């Protein structure tokens, strides 16, 4: 049996519990997640789970009413006498510690009934047991409410932000006239938009499933990266469109510069052909087709800018190839003359060496010198023969220097 002090302490705790339970149940009823689940037309798992949870919350309210009734009876017993006697303490002990809460009879599931047993069963709980059951029911509903609120307050706004991004992207695509050429990005945009609509519809009908599927509400549909990639690709297209005119002007300048390079290469090749035996003019592709393509690009502004851009890129590549060919041809022509001049310089150097060694009067050495000199200074110059002659002249000086 409880002492008077123990009974008073227990009663004070019950009063505090009653205040807390009442406040928490009222707050739960007004929770945004509960309102969301009550207001949206639920379907799927959320409809089933919330119907069960709503029923469980109704049971908690009924249990709370029973709880308040027992607490009121405890107060009645305590108020009988200023100093309760054994009878009052016995009643207080029974109410506070015994199975003082009688629940309404519940039907026994048909599969669990016995042939000779009852169809319903009643239960009596202690106040502590009752509070435990109410707490479990409250926690179940509170978890669902919190999950639904996350979907409503974080997930759906995230979907809306993503949708705003898709609308912005679609407007950019329209500005770039991508529909005129059925650009593949339009299909990607439509796919992202459809997935967003699907996510929104699911969140509005089955939010509890969405909450389990997306533990991170900050990235609700895992489409942020795709939207960012689409935005970057469209920005690149916009930059390409804005640069088409400038690059077309630069291309015209490149064609003119290539024409000048062709002239330089041909002039160098002509000079070299006259001075070097066997040198042939470069087989350069004609520039007329490139100029014709440039004219079409400059006048055909009715072409969609992407196709125009692609043609500018292709022509730029071909002009650069022609420019490289002209550079190569010019360098080759100049290299042949440089080679002749180099051989002349080596011949002069060996002539000076031979003079120092008093080999100029040597008939063989002198003959080889004159042969190399004639080959290097005649027009056109046979570089192969001149190279062999210079080598013979060099060998004759080396041999006589060794034997001297």
VENNOR-V571794 format. One record per backbone hydrogen bond with DSSP energy under -1.0 kcal/mol. NH is the residue of the N-H (numbers start at 0). CO is the residue of the C=O. E is the energy in kcal/mol with one decimal. If there is no record, write none. Layout:
# VENNOR-V571794
nh co e
NH CO E
NH CO E
This chain:
# VENNOR-V571794
nh co e
6 2 -2.5
7 3 -2.7
8 4 -2.4
9 5 -2.5
10 6 -2.6
11 7 -2.4
12 8 -2.1
13 9 -2.1
14 10 -2.3
15 11 -2.0
16 12 -2.7
17 13 -3.0
18 14 -2.0
19 15 -2.4
20 16 -3.3
21 17 -2.3
22 18 -2.3
23 19 -2.8
24 20 -2.6
25 21 -2.2
26 22 -2.4
27 23 -2.5
28 24 -2.3
29 25 -1.5
30 27 -1.2
34 30 -2.4
35 31 -2.4
36 32 -2.3
37 33 -2.2
38 34 -2.0
39 35 -2.4
41 39 -1.3
42 204 -2.9
47 43 -1.6
48 44 -3.0
49 45 -2.9
50 46 -1.8
51 47 -2.0
52 48 -2.5
53 49 -3.1
54 50 -2.0
55 51 -2.3
56 52 -2.7
57 53 -2.1
58 54 -2.0
59 55 -2.2
60 56 -2.2
61 57 -2.2
62 58 -3.0
63 59 -2.5
64 60 -1.9
65 61 -1.9
66 62 -2.7
67 63 -2.8
68 64 -2.1
69 65 -2.3
70 66 -2.5
71 67 -2.4
72 68 -2.0
73 69 -2.4
74 70 -2.2
75 71 -2.0
76 72 -2.5
77 73 -2.6
78 74 -1.8
79 76 -1.1
88 84 -2.6
89 85 -2.4
90 86 -2.3
91 87 -3.1
92 88 -2.6
93 89 -2.3
94 90 -2.5
95 91 -3.1
96 92 -2.7
97 93 -1.2
99 97 -2.5
100 124 -2.8
102 122 -2.9
105 120 -3.0
107 118 -3.0
111 108 -2.2
112 109 -1.2
120 105 -2.4
124 100 -3.1
129 125 -2.5
130 126 -2.6
131 127 -2.1
132 128 -2.2
133 129 -2.6
134 130 -2.6
135 131 -2.1
136 132 -2.3
137 133 -2.9
138 134 -2.7
139 135 -2.0
140 136 -2.1
141 137 -2.9
142 138 -2.3
143 139 -1.7
144 140 -2.5
145 141 -2.7
146 142 -2.3
147 143 -2.7
148 144 -2.5
149 145 -2.0
150 146 -1.8
151 147 -2.5
152 148 -3.3
153 149 -2.2
154 149 -1.9
155 150 -3.1
157 153 -1.8
158 154 -2.3
159 155 -2.5
160 156 -2.6
161 157 -2.5
162 158 -2.7
163 159 -2.5
164 160 -2.1
165 161 -2.1
166 162 -2.5
167 163 -2.2
168 164 -2.3
169 165 -2.9
170 166 -2.1
171 167 -2.2
172 168 -2.5
173 169 -2.1
174 170 -2.5
175 171 -1.9
176 173 -1.4
177 172 -2.1
180 177 -1.1
182 177 -2.0
185 182 -1.8
187 183 -1.5
188 184 -2.6
189 185 -2.3
190 186 -2.2
191 187 -2.2
192 188 -2.5
193 189 -2.3
194 190 -2.2
195 191 -2.2
196 192 -2.2
197 193 -2.3
198 194 -2.4
199 195 -2.5
200 196 -2.5
201 197 -2.3
202 198 -2.4
203 199 -1.9
205 201 -3.6
209 205 -1.7
210 206 -2.5
211 207 -1.5
212 208 -2.0
213 209 -2.3
218 215 -1.4
226 222 -2.8
227 223 -2.4
228 224 -2.4
229 225 -2.6
230 226 -2.6
231 227 -2.2
232 228 -2.5
233 229 -2.5
234 230 -2.3
235 231 -2.1
236 232 -2.1
237 233 -2.7
238 234 -2.3
239 235 -2.2
240 236 -2.6
241 237 -2.5
242 238 -1.4
246 242 -2.9
247 243 -2.3
248 244 -2.0
249 245 -2.4
250 246 -2.1
251 247 -1.9
252 248 -1.9
253 249 -2.1
254 250 -2.4
255 251 -2.0
256 252 -2.5
257 253 -2.5
258 254 -2.2
259 255 -2.1
260 256 -2.1
261 257 -2.6
262 258 -2.2
263 259 -2.4
264 260 -3.0
265 261 -2.9
266 262 -2.6
267 263 -2.6
268 264 -2.5
269 265 -2.8
270 266 -2.5
271 267 -2.5
272 268 -2.7
273 269 -1.7
274 270 -1.3
275 271 -3.0
276 380 -3.3
278 275 -1.4
283 281 -1.6
290 286 -2.5
291 287 -2.6
292 288 -2.3
293 289 -2.2
294 290 -2.4
295 291 -2.0
296 292 -2.1
297 293 -2.4
298 294 -1.7
299 295 -2.7
300 298 -1.3
302 299 -1.4
307 303 -2.8
308 304 -2.9
309 305 -2.7
310 306 -2.4
311 307 -2.4
312 308 -2.5
313 309 -2.4
314 310 -2.8
315 311 -2.6
316 312 -2.1
317 313 -2.1
318 314 -2.9
319 315 -2.2
320 316 -2.0
321 317 -2.3
322 318 -2.6
323 319 -2.4
324 320 -2.1
325 321 -2.2
326 322 -2.4
327 323 -2.5
328 324 -2.5
329 325 -2.6
330 326 -2.8
331 327 -2.4
332 328 -2.2
333 329 -2.7
334 330 -2.3
335 331 -1.6
336 332 -1.4
337 333 -2.5
338 334 -2.4
339 335 -2.0
340 336 -2.6
341 337 -2.3
342 338 -2.3
343 339 -2.3
344 340 -2.2
345 341 -2.3
346 342 -2.3
347 343 -2.4
348 344 -2.1
349 345 -2.5
350 346 -2.2
351 347 -2.3
352 348 -2.0
353 349 -2.7
354 350 -2.1
355 351 -2.0
356 352 -1.7
357 354 -1.4
358 353 -3.1
361 358 -1.4
365 361 -3.0
366 362 -2.3
367 363 -2.4
368 364 -2.2
369 365 -2.7
370 366 -2.3
371 367 -2.1
372 368 -3.0
373 369 -2.6
374 370 -1.9
375 371 -2.1
376 372 -1.7
380 274 -3.6
382 380 -1.2
385 381 -2.9
386 382 -2.6
387 383 -2.0
388 384 -2.4
389 385 -2.6
390 386 -2.1
391 387 -2.1
392 388 -2.3
393 389 -2.6
394 390 -2.3
395 391 -2.2
396 392 -1.8
397 393 -2.3
398 394 -3.0
399 395 -1.8
400 396 -2.0
401 397 -2.0
402 398 -1.9
403 399 -1.0
